[in-house]
Amino acid sequence: MNMQPTFDSSWSVFIEILSDEFTEKTGFGVYAHITPIDVSLAFKQYKQLSSPMRSFVRNYVRDYV
């Protein structure tokens, strides 16, 4: 039985977009504002919704900042 998690390429894109959005709005990347656990929770929330990634991230950062 293979217990290794599968790599979801949308994860790395999500982090990049999230960091870019935080940097654009605040001058600092994502991890200056939220913890890796919060990033993971935000990604899970995004995956449950049907909105485009950039739209979700823009709203997430707007609501955070």
N, CA, C and O atoms as a GROMACS GRO file, in nm:
protein
  260
    1MET      N    1   0.083  -0.118   0.000
    1MET     CA    2   0.000   0.000   0.000
    1MET      C    3   0.088   0.125   0.000
    1MET      O    4   0.176   0.138   0.085
    2ASN      N    5   0.066   0.215  -0.094
    2ASN     CA    6   0.147   0.336  -0.108
    2ASN      C    7   0.090   0.444  -0.017
    2ASN      O    8  -0.024   0.488  -0.037
    3MET      N    9   0.167   0.487   0.081
    3MET     CA   10   0.121   0.588   0.177
    3MET      C   11   0.172   0.728   0.144
    3MET      O   12   0.143   0.823   0.217
    4GLN      N   13   0.246   0.743   0.035
    4GLN     CA   14   0.298   0.874  -0.001
    4GLN      C   15   0.185   0.959  -0.060
    4GLN      O   16   0.107   0.911  -0.143
    5PRO      N   17   0.178   1.086  -0.018
    5PRO     CA   18   0.074   1.173  -0.076
    5PRO      C   19   0.106   1.204  -0.221
    5PRO      O   20   0.223   1.212  -0.259
    6THR      N   21   0.004   1.221  -0.300
    6THR     CA   22   0.026   1.259  -0.439
    6THR      C   23   0.047   1.409  -0.446
    6THR      O   24  -0.012   1.485  -0.368
    7PHE      N   25   0.130   1.452  -0.537
    7PHE     CA   26   0.160   1.594  -0.552
    7PHE      C   27   0.050   1.660  -0.634
    7PHE      O   28   0.019   1.615  -0.744
    8ASP      N   29  -0.005   1.764  -0.582
    8ASP     CA   30  -0.106   1.843  -0.651
    8ASP      C   31  -0.039   1.971  -0.698
    8ASP      O   32  -0.004   2.056  -0.616
    9SER      N   33  -0.020   1.985  -0.827
    9SER     CA   34   0.052   2.102  -0.879
    9SER      C   35  -0.021   2.232  -0.849
    9SER      O   36   0.041   2.338  -0.847
   10SER      N   37  -0.152   2.225  -0.826
   10SER     CA   38  -0.224   2.348  -0.794
   10SER      C   39  -0.181   2.404  -0.658
   10SER      O   40  -0.198   2.523  -0.633
   11TRP      N   41  -0.125   2.319  -0.572
   11TRP     CA   42  -0.075   2.364  -0.441
   11TRP      C   43   0.036   2.467  -0.458
   11TRP      O   44   0.032   2.574  -0.396
   12SER      N   45   0.135   2.437  -0.541
   12SER     CA   46   0.246   2.529  -0.560
   12SER      C   47   0.201   2.657  -0.631
   12SER      O   48   0.252   2.765  -0.602
   13VAL      N   49   0.108   2.645  -0.724
   13VAL     CA   50   0.054   2.763  -0.791
   13VAL      C   51  -0.023   2.848  -0.691
   13VAL      O   52  -0.013   2.970  -0.693
   14PHE      N   53  -0.099   2.784  -0.604
   14PHE     CA   54  -0.175   2.855  -0.502
   14PHE      C   55  -0.083   2.936  -0.411
   14PHE      O   56  -0.109   3.054  -0.386
   15ILE      N   57   0.022   2.876  -0.364
   15ILE     CA   58   0.117   2.946  -0.276
   15ILE      C   59   0.181   3.063  -0.349
   15ILE      O   60   0.197   3.171  -0.291
   16GLU      N   61   0.218   3.044  -0.473
   16GLU     CA   62   0.280   3.151  -0.551
   16GLU      C   63   0.184   3.269  -0.568
   16GLU      O   64   0.222   3.384  -0.549
   17ILE      N   65   0.060   3.239  -0.605
   17ILE     CA   66  -0.039   3.345  -0.624
   17ILE      C   67  -0.071   3.414  -0.492
   17ILE      O   68  -0.083   3.536  -0.486
   18LEU      N   69  -0.084   3.335  -0.385
   18LEU     CA   70  -0.112   3.391  -0.253
   18LEU      C   71   0.001   3.483  -0.207
   18LEU      O   72  -0.024   3.592  -0.156
   19SER      N   73   0.123   3.439  -0.225
   19SER     CA   74   0.238   3.520  -0.186
   19SER      C   75   0.246   3.648  -0.270
   19SER      O   76   0.274   3.756  -0.218
   20ASP      N   77   0.222   3.634  -0.400
   20ASP     CA   78   0.225   3.752  -0.488
   20ASP      C   79   0.120   3.853  -0.446
   20ASP      O   80   0.146   3.974  -0.444
   21GLU      N   81   0.001   3.806  -0.412
   21GLU     CA   82  -0.108   3.895  -0.372
   21GLU      C   83  -0.075   3.966  -0.240
   21GLU      O   84  -0.097   4.086  -0.227
   22PHE      N   85  -0.023   3.891  -0.143
   22PHE     CA   86   0.017   3.955  -0.017
   22PHE      C   87   0.128   4.056  -0.041
   22PHE      O   88   0.125   4.166   0.016
   23THR      N   89   0.224   4.022  -0.124
   23THR     CA   90   0.335   4.113  -0.153
   23THR      C   91   0.285   4.240  -0.220
   23THR      O   92   0.328   4.351  -0.187
   24GLU      N   93   0.194   4.224  -0.315
   24GLU     CA   94   0.139   4.340  -0.384
   24GLU      C   95   0.062   4.432  -0.289
   24GLU      O   96   0.073   4.554  -0.299
   25LYS      N   97  -0.014   4.374  -0.199
   25LYS     CA   98  -0.099   4.453  -0.109
   25LYS      C   99  -0.025   4.508   0.012
   25LYS      O  100  -0.059   4.615   0.063
   26THR      N  101   0.077   4.436   0.060
   26THR     CA  102   0.141   4.475   0.186
   26THR      C  103   0.291   4.498   0.177
   26THR      O  104   0.350   4.560   0.266
   27GLY      N  105   0.353   4.448   0.072
   27GLY     CA  106   0.499   4.459   0.061
   27GLY      C  107   0.572   4.340   0.119
   27GLY      O  108   0.695   4.333   0.113
   28PHE      N  109   0.497   4.245   0.175
   28PHE     CA  110   0.557   4.125   0.236
   28PHE      C  111   0.484   4.001   0.187
   28PHE      O  112   0.363   4.005   0.161
   29GLY      N  113   0.556   3.890   0.175
   29GLY     CA  114   0.498   3.765   0.127
   29GLY      C  115   0.403   3.702   0.227
   29GLY      O  116   0.384   3.751   0.338
   30VAL      N  117   0.346   3.592   0.185
   30VAL     CA  118   0.241   3.525   0.260
   30VAL      C  119   0.284   3.486   0.401
   30VAL      O  120   0.208   3.505   0.496
   31TYR      N  121   0.405   3.431   0.417
   31TYR     CA  122   0.446   3.379   0.547
   31TYR      C  123   0.483   3.489   0.647
   31TYR      O  124   0.508   3.459   0.764
   32ALA      N  125   0.485   3.614   0.603
   32ALA     CA  126   0.501   3.725   0.696
   32ALA      C  127   0.367   3.755   0.765
   32ALA      O  128   0.363   3.827   0.865
   33HIS      N  129   0.260   3.701   0.711
   33HIS     CA  130   0.126   3.730   0.761
   33HIS      C  131   0.055   3.611   0.824
   33HIS      O  132  -0.008   3.625   0.929
   34ILE      N  133   0.065   3.496   0.761
   34ILE     CA  134  -0.008   3.379   0.810
   34ILE      C  135   0.086   3.259   0.820
   34ILE      O  136   0.192   3.256   0.756
   35THR      N  137   0.047   3.163   0.899
   35THR     CA  138   0.129   3.043   0.921
   35THR      C  139   0.110   2.942   0.808
   35THR      O  140   0.013   2.951   0.733
   36PRO      N  141   0.202   2.848   0.795
   36PRO     CA  142   0.184   2.741   0.697
   36PRO      C  143   0.053   2.664   0.719
   36PRO      O  144  -0.008   2.616   0.623
   37ILE      N  145   0.010   2.651   0.842
   37ILE     CA  146  -0.118   2.583   0.869
   37ILE      C  147  -0.232   2.664   0.811
   37ILE      O  148  -0.325   2.608   0.752
   38ASP      N  149  -0.227   2.796   0.826
   38ASP     CA  150  -0.331   2.882   0.768
   38ASP      C  151  -0.333   2.872   0.616
   38ASP      O  152  -0.439   2.874   0.554
   39VAL      N  153  -0.214   2.863   0.555
   39VAL     CA  154  -0.206   2.847   0.410
   39VAL      C  155  -0.273   2.716   0.368
   39VAL      O  156  -0.349   2.712   0.271
   40SER      N  157  -0.245   2.611   0.442
   40SER     CA  158  -0.306   2.481   0.413
   40SER      C  159  -0.457   2.487   0.427
   40SER      O  160  -0.530   2.432   0.344
   41LEU      N  161  -0.504   2.552   0.531
   41LEU     CA  162  -0.650   2.566   0.550
   41LEU      C  163  -0.713   2.649   0.438
   41LEU      O  164  -0.822   2.618   0.391
   42ALA      N  165  -0.645   2.754   0.397
   42ALA     CA  166  -0.696   2.836   0.287
   42ALA      C  167  -0.702   2.755   0.158
   42ALA      O  168  -0.797   2.768   0.081
   43PHE      N  169  -0.601   2.671   0.134
   43PHE     CA  170  -0.600   2.587   0.014
   43PHE      C  171  -0.716   2.488   0.017
   43PHE      O  172  -0.782   2.467  -0.084
   44LYS      N  173  -0.739   2.428   0.132
   44LYS     CA  174  -0.851   2.334   0.145
   44LYS      C  175  -0.984   2.405   0.121
   44LYS      O  176  -1.074   2.351   0.057
   45GLN      N  177  -0.994   2.526   0.173
   45GLN     CA  178  -1.116   2.605   0.152
   45GLN      C  179  -1.134   2.635   0.002
   45GLN      O  180  -1.244   2.622  -0.051
   46TYR      N  181  -1.026   2.674  -0.063
   46TYR     CA  182  -1.030   2.701  -0.207
   46TYR      C  183  -1.077   2.577  -0.284
   46TYR      O  184  -1.161   2.587  -0.373
   47LYS      N  185  -1.022   2.461  -0.249
   47LYS     CA  186  -1.055   2.337  -0.320
   47LYS      C  187  -1.203   2.301  -0.306
   47LYS      O  188  -1.260   2.235  -0.393
   48GLN      N  189  -1.266   2.344  -0.197
   48GLN     CA  190  -1.407   2.313  -0.175
   48GLN      C  191  -1.500   2.406  -0.252
   48GLN      O  192  -1.618   2.374  -0.272
   49LEU      N  193  -1.448   2.518  -0.295
   49LEU     CA  194  -1.530   2.615  -0.368
   49LEU      C  195  -1.508   2.600  -0.517
   49LEU      O  196  -1.413   2.535  -0.561
   50SER      N  197  -1.595   2.658  -0.593
   50SER     CA  198  -1.581   2.646  -0.739
   50SER      C  199  -1.533   2.776  -0.803
   50SER      O  200  -1.542   2.794  -0.924
   51SER      N  201  -1.482   2.867  -0.720
   51SER     CA  202  -1.434   2.994  -0.774
   51SER      C  203  -1.293   2.978  -0.833
   51SER      O  204  -1.219   2.888  -0.792
   52PRO      N  205  -1.257   3.064  -0.927
   52PRO     CA  206  -1.121   3.061  -0.981
   52PRO      C  207  -1.019   3.092  -0.872
   52PRO      O  208  -1.049   3.165  -0.777
   53MET      N  209  -0.900   3.037  -0.885
   53MET     CA  210  -0.797   3.051  -0.783
   53MET      C  211  -0.763   3.197  -0.756
   53MET      O  212  -0.760   3.239  -0.640
   54ARG      N  213  -0.738   3.274  -0.860
   54ARG     CA  214  -0.699   3.414  -0.840
   54ARG      C  215  -0.809   3.493  -0.770
   54ARG      O  216  -0.781   3.578  -0.686
   55SER      N  217  -0.931   3.465  -0.804
   55SER     CA  218  -1.044   3.531  -0.741
   55SER      C  219  -1.051   3.496  -0.592
   55SER      O  220  -1.070   3.584  -0.508
   56PHE      N  221  -1.036   3.370  -0.561
   56PHE     CA  222  -1.037   3.326  -0.422
   56PHE      C  223  -0.925   3.394  -0.344
   56PHE      O  224  -0.947   3.446  -0.235
   57VAL      N  225  -0.804   3.392  -0.399
   57VAL     CA  226  -0.688   3.450  -0.332
   57VAL      C  227  -0.707   3.600  -0.312
   57VAL      O  228  -0.678   3.652  -0.205
   58ARG      N  229  -0.754   3.669  -0.414
   58ARG     CA  230  -0.775   3.813  -0.403
   58ARG      C  231  -0.872   3.843  -0.288
   58ARG      O  232  -0.846   3.933  -0.208
   59ASN      N  233  -0.981   3.769  -0.280
   59ASN     CA  234  -1.078   3.788  -0.173
   59ASN      C  235  -1.020   3.751  -0.037
   59ASN      O  236  -1.044   3.819   0.063
   60TYR      N  237  -0.944   3.643  -0.033
   60TYR     CA  238  -0.882   3.599   0.094
   60TYR      C  239  -0.790   3.706   0.149
   60TYR      O  240  -0.796   3.740   0.267
   61VAL      N  241  -0.704   3.759   0.063
   61VAL     CA  242  -0.608   3.861   0.108
   61VAL      C  243  -0.682   3.990   0.143
   61VAL      O  244  -0.649   4.054   0.243
   62ARG      N  245  -0.779   4.027   0.064
   62ARG     CA  246  -0.857   4.149   0.094
   62ARG      C  247  -0.923   4.138   0.231
   62ARG      O  248  -0.921   4.233   0.309
   63ASP      N  249  -0.982   4.022   0.260
   63ASP     CA  250  -1.047   4.002   0.388
   63ASP      C  251  -0.945   3.996   0.504
   63ASP      O  252  -0.976   4.033   0.617
   64TYR      N  253  -0.825   3.950   0.475
   64TYR     CA  254  -0.721   3.940   0.578
   64TYR      C  255  -0.662   4.077   0.609
   64TYR      O  256  -0.645   4.115   0.725
   65VAL      N  257  -0.631   4.151   0.502
   65VAL     CA  258  -0.567   4.281   0.518
   65VAL      C  259  -0.672   4.379   0.553
   65VAL      O  260  -0.644   4.497   0.572
   0.00000   0.00000   0.00000
